[in-house]
Amino acid sequence: MKKYLELGSILSNGGRNYVIEKVLGEGGFGITYLAEHTNLKCNVCIKEFYPQALFHRNIDDELVTAAPSAHYDLKIYRSKFLSEARKVFNMHHDNIVVVNDFCEENNTAYYVMEYIEGETLHDKINRQGKLSESDARRYIKQVANALSYIHKSGTLHLDIK
C-alpha cells in the first residue's frame, strides 16, 4: 500500500496547482510535503490529513478506511483538520505560519502554507549544542507571543511540543 503522494503528483484547487516535490515530515495525523505552486513558481508546504493508524492510500491516491468502523471517524477528524486550517488562515502574526489555501481531494484534506527555508530549532541545537540563555529566552518569547495571540483569538493550541 502507498503511504505518500507520488512525487510529481499534482494537487489542484480552483485553478491553483501544486506539484509534490518531496516529503518533509510526518506525524500521527498528517504528512507534510514540499511542493511548487505552478502559477507563482514558488515553493509551498502542504500538510495532508492522513491518520496513519486508521487509513491507507489506494492506487488512485485516495484515502480509504482500513476498517469499516473507521469511516465515521474519518469525517470527524477531517472536519477538525479543515477547521484548524480555517482558523490559522485567519491568524496574522509574525510567529505563526501563513496558511494560503486549503482543499479536499483524494477523499482527504490538505492545507497549503508558506514554505520557510532554513533549519529547525532541533537541527540547530544538534549542530551547535545547547542554546545560550539569551537565544533560549528569545525563542521562548516568540512562542509565548504566538500562544498569547492564539489564546486571545479564543483558540486553544492542543499540540505544543
DAMORA-V306815 format. One line per field, one symbol per residue. ss: DSSP state (H for helix, E for strand, L for the rest). Layout:
ss = ???
This chain:
ss = LELLLLLLLEEEELLEEEEEEEEEEELLLEEEEEEEELLLLEEEEEEEELLLLLEEELLLLLEEELLHHHHHHHHHHHHHHHHHHHHHHLLLLLLLLLEEEEEEELLEEEEEEELLLLLLHHHHHHHHLLLLHHHHHHHHHHHHHHHHHHHHLLLLLLLLL
